[in-house]
Amino acid sequence: MIHNSLSSATADVLVGRSEEFAGKGLELLQALYDEFQPSDIVTLPTVFSDWSSLRQSGTEKATAYAGRVRKTAQLSLRCGQAYTEASQILTFLHGLTSNFDSFSRDYFSG
């Protein structure tokens, strides 16, 4: 299995993005390179704006949305602002589409 041969950091980059890279080996390689050697300057205000506007799109799978939440948290960490796992979970739940309303209610009510 390919996942076992990857480092956990590399696997984290790919979680929720398998459909995006299906049959696109060079694009996958570029995404990995960008993740570990970013070419753009990341600023905290930009990341904070991205963080506060995270929402699942209507056609996006929950796993892909979760990957975006994790990636934004990683970018924020590079800027010196760490989001705890609890903050990431709450952001994820808050941004889910209405299809997940009952799941979110159950999560918050216990």
N, C-alpha and C positions, 0 to 999 in steps of 0.2 A: 504494500500500500504506500502511495507516495507521501501521505501525511506523516507517516512514521519517520520518513527520511528527512523531513524538513525540521529546521529549528522551530521552537515554539513561537518565536517572534515572527518568523516568516509565515508560519501557519496562521497567526493572528491577522496578518495583512490580507490573507486570501479568504478568510471565513466570510461567507455571504457573498462572495464575488465570483464563484465558479462559473455561473452562467455568463457573466460579463466577459470572461476570457476564454470561453469554449472555442477551440480552434484558432486561437490568437496567441501563439507562443511568443512572438516578439513584443506584443502589447503587454503580456504578462511580465516579461523580463523588464520592460520599461517601468511598469508599475512598481515592481520590487526595487528597482534602482531608485526611483523617485521617493519611495518610502524610506529608504535607508540613506540616501544622499539627496535630500530635497534641493531642487534648483531654484525655488522661489523663497522669498523672505516671508516668514510667517510672523505676524504681529498679533499680540494679545487682543486688541480691539476687534480685529477681523475674525479671529477664532471665537471670541465671545459672541459676536454677532451671528456667526454660523451656528454656535451651540444653542443660542436662544431661539433660533428659527428652525431647529431640527424637527421635521414632521415626516411621517411615512406618506409617500405618494399613493394614490389610489391603486396603481398596478404593481407597486413594489412589494416584494416578498418581505416578511418580517425579518428573515435572516439577513437580507441585504440592508435593510434599515438599521438593524443592530450593528452591522459592520460599519455603517456611516457614523453611528454614535461612537463606537470604539475609535475610529480613525480621528474624529474630531477631538476626542479626549486625549489621544496621543499627540496631536498637533498642539493642543493647549499645554500639555506637559512640557513640550519643547520650549514654550514661551514662559515657563515658570509657574503656570497655574495648573495644579493637579485637581482632577475631579475624582472623588472617591467612587468605589464600585456602587455604593448606594445612590450617589448622584447620577451615575450613568444609567442605572436601572430606572430611577424615577423619570429621567429625561426620556428614556426609551418608552416607558409606559404612557407618559403624557403625550408623546407624539404619534402613538398608534392610531390608525384609522378607526372609525366608529364600529367597524366589524369586530373590534376587540373590546368594546365597552364592558361587556359582562366580565371578561377576564380581568380587566383593570379594576373594576369595582370589587371583585373577589379578592384581588391582591391587596387592596387598601383596607378592606373590611376584615380580612383574615379569614 
